[in-house]
Amino acid sequence: MLGIAAAVLFFISFLINAADLGTNDVFSSGNIMLLGLMLLALHVSGVGTSWRSGRRR
């Protein structure tokens, strides 16, 4: 799920950069890309996975 959110943020960052939109400093293309990298790192590290070991039936 975090990987999908990262992909969406990367796409939004690409659109802002490609369209050369003038946004404020908080929503700049670089900041959104860094948020996407953070979500991708969390996804790769296993945060937010729904797999649980040792679950009883």
RODO-2510 file (C-alpha; in nm, 4 decimals, decimal comma):
residues 57
     n   res          X          Y          Z
     1     m     0,0000     0,0000     0,0000
     2     l     0,2838     0,2403     0,0803
     3     g     0,4438     0,1560    -0,2535
     4     i     0,1290     0,2687    -0,4351
     5     a     0,1208     0,5916    -0,2345
     6     a     0,4862     0,6508    -0,3238
     7     a     0,4101     0,5969    -0,6929
     8     v     0,1237     0,8478    -0,6754
     9     l     0,3477     1,1061    -0,5089
    10     f     0,6174     1,0528    -0,7717
    11     f     0,3564     1,1034    -1,0448
    12     i     0,2298     1,4251    -0,8836
    13     s     0,5884     1,5442    -0,8516
    14     f     0,6456     1,4689    -1,2199
    15     l     0,3328     1,6607    -1,3202
    16     i     0,4359     1,9652    -1,1159
    17     n     0,7822     1,9554    -1,2682
    18     a     0,6642     1,8903    -1,6263
    19     a     0,3928     2,1564    -1,6206
    20     d     0,6276     2,4044    -1,4533
    21     l     0,3583     2,5001    -1,2055
    22     g     0,4353     2,7720    -0,9577
    23     t     0,3581     2,6283    -0,6155
    24     n     0,4635     2,7454    -0,2726
    25     d     0,7701     2,6021    -0,0994
    26     v     0,5772     2,3327     0,0864
    27     f     0,4317     2,1697    -0,2260
    28     s     0,7336     2,2009    -0,4515
    29     s     0,8287     1,9149    -0,6797
    30     g     1,1347     1,8265    -0,4723
    31     n     0,9436     1,8066    -0,1444
    32     i     0,6765     1,5797    -0,2906
    33     m     0,9483     1,3597    -0,4399
    34     l     1,1138     1,3329    -0,0965
    35     l     0,7807     1,2282     0,0555
    36     g     0,7532     0,9612    -0,2131
    37     l     1,1045     0,8382    -0,1335
    38     m     1,0157     0,8217     0,2350
    39     l     0,7052     0,6126     0,1624
    40     l     0,9043     0,3884    -0,0709
    41     a     1,1674     0,3332     0,1984
    42     l     0,8956     0,2450     0,4508
    43     h     0,7422     0,0034     0,1999
    44     v     1,0748    -0,1687     0,1320
    45     s     1,1519    -0,1977     0,5041
    46     g     0,8222    -0,3790     0,5615
    47     v     0,6275    -0,1138     0,7519
    48     g     0,2554    -0,1427     0,6875
    49     t     0,2517    -0,5019     0,5673
    50     s    -0,0465    -0,7096     0,6624
    51     w     0,1393    -1,0434     0,6848
    52     r     0,1532    -1,1772     1,0396
    53     s     0,3368    -1,4886     1,1464
    54     g     0,2041    -1,7200     1,4156
    55     r    -0,1603    -1,6330     1,3652
    56     r    -0,3991    -1,8982     1,4903
    57     r    -0,6974    -2,0150     1,2919
***
